[in-house]
Structure formats: structure tokens, C-alpha cells
Amino acid sequence: MTNKIKIGIIGATGMVGQRFIQLLENHPWFEVTYLAASAASAGKKYSEAVKNRWHMSCELPAYVADLMVEDASDYDKAKGKCSLLFTAVSMNKEEVKVLEAEYASRGFAVISANSAYRLTPDVPVLIPEINFDHVNIIPTQQKNNGWDKGFITVKPNCSIQSYMIPIHALIVKGYKIKRLFVTTLQGLSGAGYPGPSAFDMIDNIVPYIGGEEEKTELEPQKIFGSISNGQIVHDTSIQISAHCNRVPVIDGHTACVSVEFDGKKPTEAEILECWRNYSSVPQELKLPSAPERAIIYKEEANRPQPRKDRDLGNGMSVSVGRLRPCNIFDYRFVGLSHNTIRGAAGGAVLMAELVVAKGFVKQ
């Protein structure tokens, strides 16, 4: 791509906003030209706005240090400075809906890391390897809202990405899923900064994350669903029961999954073959953020582990291990993904690459 697409980040000073900054440095398609955050950060250079609270494991990239941070609620400030916006804001759901719709109404492609629109029937919730075809509802969304060029796409809950791609690899080979029983062990960064206190987490596990179990049980049905009569219809044939826990790990969401098939049941060898040979549209299109191997199976009995495996595929691969029979369902396995890369900023960047490749965003 000779002329890069100009990108804005709304919520640029937060944890996910910072991860966008890190991942977009030297991106071959995108150039960050606009930053916005709360009124408290507006009017400051980015380096000043994140002084003493830059949380990435790299130095603050020089390319954004002198960019001025604007007020996220001043929607017109972004006009002429970018065409695609990533949003990752700490606001209540109704405020997020207003903010993202205001930007979309002004012609911006909004790639959201927030949850406000996840259950809206004409808004795609994308894991690009799985439901890449859901981008085709964008013209319907634009028509429904009277938008010209603008639209909204949303990334899903970060914890479900640790097992959704491995499950999809089985579905596309004809193995229909009936039920999933999922227990997630979710890293601290999923709660943002500062997150739970050290007193809550050291020597402890918290067996509750507000709203997380509901998201885990509902969102996969939409992602596995199909477009019909101008909306995304959920696939309710898959039943999911979830337990979600916060654990003292910085990055990485782990899922212990038991799966029951509906009808034809694969052997262990066939499941492993599905996982090892899995490839999808992002790999076929060679999208810049797509991992060469979306699923990496770990043979060791004690893997995957967050510290050892979360960064595989530049944080975009899903690590799977411990495939074995289940005494109640058919099989069980462990999945792991990096929650702020594949599960948040990196997944959103891959979504943006997909909508660009499909022609919904122009240079």
C-alpha cells in the first residue's frame, strides 16, 4: 500500500489505547495521525498525557510523542485528519453508544474495542478468521442509520478468543458442536489500569467478573450466526455454560473447555489435524497482523501457560494443549490467548485490515 490510511485512536491514553500505539508503529497500511482522550488529557502532547503511566513493555514510540491529544467528545476535531478510528474508552455503555455513533455519522469507520454495540443486530462482532463474511452487513447498517461512509464494527469479549478459533476449526470440518462448558482464568490487564488491588489478588483468585459470564455465553452465538433479513441471527444451537475467574497473571486469558459434539464425533487425531492445518481468510489475504498459524498446539502436558505462550504469533496466535477425552462430554482442552493483543488492540487492528481489504475503507 503506497499511501497509508490515516488512523485515529479515541481513548489513546488508556491501557488498550497504549497497546494500539505500540502495535501500529511502522504498520504497513496505517498511519496514526489523530489521538483523543478525556478532557483531562486534552490539550497535552501525548508524551505529557501518559507521563508516569505508560504501561507497555517498550519505550514510548517517538512517532506519537508530540501528537496533541484532543477531547474525545469534540467529534468534529477528527475531520480531515483521519478516516478510520479505533475506540477504547472508559465510559458507561450508553455514553459509548453515543460517542461511537456520533463518529460514524460523521463518516468515520469506527473499529471498537468496547462492548456497547456487541448485541446490536446490524453491527458485526468480528473474529476475522471466523465470521469474516459478517462485514457484508455494513451497507445495511449504514442504510439503517442514514450514514454515508461511516460504520461501526466491534471486537468480541477478550476471553472467548482463547477457544473460539479452535472450536471454529472443528466446525468448518463438519463437526457440529452441541455444548461447551468453559472455565476462564483471566489476566489482570483485562480489568484495565490500575485494576484489582494487589491486596485482592496476591495469594488469591476472584471467582467473579461482572458481566463476563453473560458475554461468554451470548457472544459466540452471534459470531457463529449468519446474516438474514438485514440482521445477524444468532446460532442458538450451541449451548455454553461459563465460569469466569480473575487470576494473578498480568497478560493472558486461559480457558479450560469441555466440548460435546452433535452427531459426527472426530477422533483425537482428527481434532489435532484440524487445528494444525487451520487457516482462514486473514491468512489467505495475508493481512499484516494475521498470524501465520492462528492455532498452535503445544505437546507438553503442562502447556499452554500465559508467561510462556501468550506472545506466540506476535500475540495473535491461540495456543492450545491438553486435548484429552472428557468423562462427561466428548473432549476437553486448554486454550490461551493474549487478552490485550489478540483479545483487544491486535484483534481490532486485524478487523480494520479486513474491512480495508474488503473495500469498506478507502485511502
Phi, psi and omega in degrees: 000116186284316179254116184287149177280133182279132190240142170243153177236118178259121190093034190291340185269347181282181183300311181289322175302318178295323178295322174302313180304314181296313186288332185271355176298125180064025177295136185290341182251332192242146176229122179284119182235356184213134178230141176214154180204203180288167180300332181294331180263344184298141179089000179252151167296151183302320180299327178284321183295331181251014179302130181067009175217032170275116192253002179283163183272017176233168174291153176302122182299135183297333187293341180249353189306320185259004177292136180280136177272127179259169178281123184299334181275357176266080192299326185284346180298332183281346183300132178081352182257340179197166178240342181233136182237133166265133178242131178210078188247152176261086181218164176287165191301318182293323177294321178297317179302315180297312183300311184291324178292324178298317179293317180297322181294339179267011173097006181273140167282117184257117177252106193261134171262007178263170187257358192303322186257013187298327182258010176286126191301332182254017177249118180287135173254107197254128154248103195305331177291333189263298189244047179305330182287347179293346175297341183289352176274353183303314178301324177294316177301316180298317179296317182299328185257356183071030179265145179274282181262337186285155175196172179232130166235153189230142172274151181279176175307139187293329186285331184288343184285349177286348179222348184295318180293316175301323177292318179299323179301329178280319181298317183291343176265009173095009179263101184285138182262135177259309185216147174232136171244119191234131169240119181258145176239100196254133183293159185294327183295342176296341179267003183077186181249134007276351178070198180297148181289156177301325180296327178285329193254328181293131181062036187201160169227137179255114187273038179202132172226115187308124177077352189290320182293322177297317178297318182296327183274332185264316188298321178300327179296324177287318181297321178277000182282190184219159179276127179209130178053043173077018176210163177271117182266127183292146171270096184273005179288340179265118178263135182230132172241128188233142166241126183242128186232142173265128185236158184281062175237138182291299181236144176117124175250125180253144177229129172261117192238132167248135187233136174243131181269156178249099183096232185303129183244126180283161170277169176301318181298322179290323176297314180298322178296318177302315183290316185289333182259006186292133173207154182215194187303316179301324177287320180296321180279353183055046177298139189304325183267357181288129177289146178301321177240110181289331179237128176239118180270129180260122184285333185298144183294337184251025180234158007280157176231140183306310186294329184267335192236352186293336184265006179297143182062037184057033179083004183255349177275151172261127178264136182230147177199180175057037174293129182196164179296153177250137183288341181248310175266207183268308181222165174220152179204172177242132177241153181214136172218157178280116190288331179264353174257276179304321185278351183218258190297315181296319177297323178292321177297319177297321175301315180298318178298323180294313182292331174291313181297331180271003171087015180272350176230129179257157178291000000 
